[in-house]
Amino acid sequence: MNDAEGASASPTRVPLGTIAREWGRMGVLGVGGPPAHIALLRDLVVTRRSWMASVEFEHAIAAANLLPGPASTQLMIFAAWRLRGWRGALVGGACFIAPGLLMIFALSALFFARHPSRAVTAAALAAGAVVPAIAARTAWQLATPSWRSARSARLHGRWLAYALVGALVALVAPALVVVALLACGLVEVGLRRRRASMTAVALTGGHGLALGGLGALAWVALKVGALSYGGGFVIIPLMQHDVVSTYHWMSGAQFLNAVALGQVTPGPVVLTVAAVGYGAHGLSGAGLTTLVAFAPSFAFVIAGARHFERLRTSPSVQAFLMGAGPSVIGAIGASAISLGLLIGHLWQLALLALALTWTMGLRRSATLALLAAAIFGVVFSGVLAL
């Protein structure tokens, strides 16, 4: 793994144009979150093109899941790096992100217009009502494999403690979610090494970096891009307090809409930050949050891809995630409650109940639930209380 471009040896040198085309295609088709992204990428690089061996691809998935930030996006960046070094990583990652970002721009202009039509308002409220159900389902889906990975009664006890810490902090002191996440991870590392670690204490003042305006927006985006573990939905507890309560960039209903846009558009769910940026500062805010949120992912992969195998097998990293992972899951589960409290109409509660049945009881598509709710809002906009 040490050629001139920084990529591991590859049997073929894939043209950048090919990477741009194929990664852009996955950016358009990748609706449904990380499972859909990974399936598309595996089909391309393992099954159809044989650019990566199956074992190498599985190891790359494991390593990407150990990094903070959007794991499936980092996997996309890594696969492109594997084929053409840092140039491939930049091209592939950008082309995967771009289609969803363009859709976020267009939909944000529609949903966050100064005077949206009644039909658009109803569609936004209806789609927003589904979001708490998706958060609850995400927490449940993450909890099952994470719980199984704790293979003893003692570890199960610690897992529950970390999850409870994450949930309580997300509900009571959401500004400290990042601190709780890091603290739980470092406590587990300390327990396994038989020494305490107090590094997280120094981070409790991080929220004090809030400067207002674009500086504050960049800080929120950086937290999302550099400190989020466990999938795209962890952005909710990381952002909600800042966006709605601290800086008042959005109302609660608008924040629900931003999360819904991140779910229904293709590509990374973390593109929700672009919708938040648009709501706060228009196109300049959307562009800034996107650059800041995804910059860590590119940096992690381009600088560290050679060390992915060492990362994957590191006991310290595994220990950190054993603590941080349950804390994230608890925070995501708690976000379902806090998002539910943002709902303001009885008919939205009925939609939420239907969405819970659809996504958790029947285990059906969250994207389809969002689209169906938005269509319902448009069709019945004339009679709904808005």
Phi, psi and omega in degrees: 000055183210044176280180188297333182267355180088011179256156175288158184300131183234143182294336178226149177261103187282129179298147179298327178297322177294317178299315180300316182293312185289319180288327174295321177298317178293329176294329178281319186273347189280059175268133179120006174083192186308318180302319179293319180297315182295320179297317179296317182292318178299317180299322182286302193274339181256307188281307188275318187256345181054038177281336179225146174286153182301318181296317179298321180296317180296321177294324178295321176300313181300316181293318180298325179290344178273346181272147170290155181100183184288108189297316183292327176293319179293329175294319176300315180295318181297315181299321178291323175298320180301330184267327183215028176063206186295329177295317177297321179299315180295315182293310182297313180298316181296319182289331176289322182283326191302313183301315178295322180297317178298321177293321177299316178304310184295314182290326177295319177300325180283312187283329184253024176297154183298322180226075181292155178292164180298322181295318179294318178299316180294319178297319180295315179296321181292315179295321179297329180295337182277337188302316179302326178295322180291322177297317179297317180294321179299315179299318180294317180296323179286327185293321186300304179292328180294318178298318181295331181289340175273104196259022176214162180299322180295316178293324177297321177297316178293322178303312180298320180296315180296318179297320179295319177300312180300317181293314182295317179295319179298327181275320189263320183223067187300338178294343184254017181301316180299318179297317179298317180300310181294321181296316180298318178298316182289327176298317180295320176299316180297319179297320181286333178265358181062035170210148184281152177231124184249018184303325185297335183301323181295342183269355182294339179271003184302326181295339179290352178285355182300120185251350186085161177061216183293331177297317178293321179297319178295322180295317178298316180295323179295320177301318180295315185282328188254344188233014180263130177238151169089018176107168188298332187287348176294345177297336183296302178295335178288330187253327194305313183297314180296314188290317187267314190264320186278307186257348177056038177290330182220154168283169177302319180295321179293324178295320174303319179296319180298318178295319179298320179297320178296332180277322189273342180272157179287166177086198187295137175296334180298346175298352170309327181297330178292321177295320176296316179299322178294316180297329182276314188217029176066208184298323179295321177293320179295317179295318181296312182296324179295313179299314184290319184292325184264346179303318179300323180298315177296318181295315180302315185286310184297321182278331189242003185301327179298337186255013183301321182294319178295320178298317184298329184256007184286122177298324181293318178295317178299319179294317179301315181291333175297329176272315184288323184302306178299326177297318177298316181298317177298320180294320178294317177300318178294328179296332176299324178290311182295325176291322177299326180290346177279348181288133187243358183231146181298322181294333175292324177297323177296319177295321178299317179298317178296320181294321177298318178296317183292312187276325183258316180289310182266350179057046179260176189297128175291322179298317179296323178297318178297314181296317180296320179295317179297318178297318177303315180299318179295313184296321186253020183299333182288339184244351182281147173282123184243000000 
